[in-house]
Amino acid sequence: MKRLSEAEFRNKITWMTFILSCLVVMIHSYNADLFINGEGTGVFAESVKQVQALVSLAVPSIAVPGFFIISSYLFFRDVSWGEIPDKMTRRVRSVLIPYIVWNTLYYFLFIVVSRIPVLSSVAGKGMVVFSLENLADAIINYTYNPVLWYMQQLILLIALAPAVYAVMSNLWAGGAAIAVLLYFLGKATVIPVLNLDALLYFSSGAYLALHGRRLAEKRDGDKAVSRLLKWAVVLACVLLCIMMFRTTHRYANFLTAVLYGLLAPVTIWIALPSGRLPAPAPWMKESFFLYAFHFLIVRTINKAASLVLPHTAGVALILYFAVAAAAVLLSWGTSEFLKRKIPPLWKLLSGGR
C-alpha cells in the first residue's frame, strides 16, 4: 500500500480545510430570513428557503466535526509522550493567541460601529460599552464573533491532549473510549463547559492518527479496479450519510447525528484524489483567516443589501452565492494586505500559519 508523500499529504490537507471553510461560509450566508418574508410566497421562494435551510442543517455537522478531526489528526500524527508539551506550546501561538486577538478586535470594532447610526442598525448589537468585564466576556464567550466557539472548544481539547493521548494510544482502550462516548452521546448527555461531541471528534482524529495513518494517507491506486473500489466506498458512505441525516431529523436521534458528523468529513477526504490533486490556488491557502473573518463579511453584506435591495427570492438566491464568493476573495485580499503591510498583526491573527 503506497502512502502519500509529505508534500502530497499537506496539499490534500489544504484542499480539505478550504472545502470545510467554504461550507462554514455557506452556513452563515443564509439570508432567507432577510429577503423572504411571510407565508404563501410561491414555489420558487419556498424552494430557496428550503435549500438554504437544508444547508444550515446538513453542513454544520460536516464542517465543524471535520475541523476537529483534522486538528486532532495533525496534533497526534507522529507524536510521542515527549513531544506533546512542545506541541501544546506551539498551539498557544497558533490557536490561543489568535482566539484572544480576534475576539478582542471584534469587540472594539463593535464598540466603534455601535456609535455610528447607519452601521449600528446593520450590526444589530445596540450600544456596546467598554469595560474590562465586557472585554473578558467577549474573549471567553466569543460574544461578537460566534463562529469562534469552535476555537474555544479546540483550546479546551488541546489542554486535554495528554489524557487523550494516554487513552487513544492503546488500540483497545481507545476504541472502548470512543464506544463509551457514543453511548453517552446517544443518551444526549451534556457535561459542563466541554461539548461531548467535540471530544468524540477530537478523540477519533487522535485514534486515526495513532492507529490508522496508513489507511488515512493511502495513495490512490492506478488500476481501474482500485478506482472502482474507491468510488464504491464513497457511494456507500454517501448513502449512509443520507440515511443518518434523515434519521437524525425525523426522529431527533442524537447518536445518528454524531455518526453523521464522523462519517461525512471522512467521505469528503476519501473522495478527494490522493496524490493527484493540483496545487491549491493562493486564495485557497488562508482557510483559518477565512474561517475567522467571513462572518463579519457575509452578515454585513446581507444586512446592508436587505436595506436597499428588493426582498425577493431571486435576490436572496443570487446573494446567497455572491456573498460566499465575496467572503473568500475579501478574506484573501485582506490577508495579503496584512502580510505585506502589517506583518506583526498578521502573525497574531493567523497564528503563524
Secondary structure, 3 states (H helix, E strand, C coil): CCECCHHHHHHHHHHHHHHHHHHHHHHHCCCHHHHCCCCCCCHHHHHHHHHHHHHHHHCHHHHHHHHHHHHHHHHHCCCCHHHHHHHHHHHHHHHHHHHHHHHHHHHHHHHHHCCCHHHHHHHCCCCCCCCHHHHHHHHHCCCCCHHHHHHHHHHHHHHCHHHHHHHHCCHHHHHHHHHHHHHHHHCCCCCCCCCHHHHHHHHHHHHHHHHCHHHHCECCCCCHHHHHHHHHHHHHHHHHHHHHHHHHHHHCCHHHHHHHHHHHHHHHHHHCCCCCCCCCCHHHCCHHHHHHHHHHHHHHHHHHHHHHCCCCHHHHHHHHHHHHHHHHHHHHHHHHHHHHHCHHHHHHHHCCC
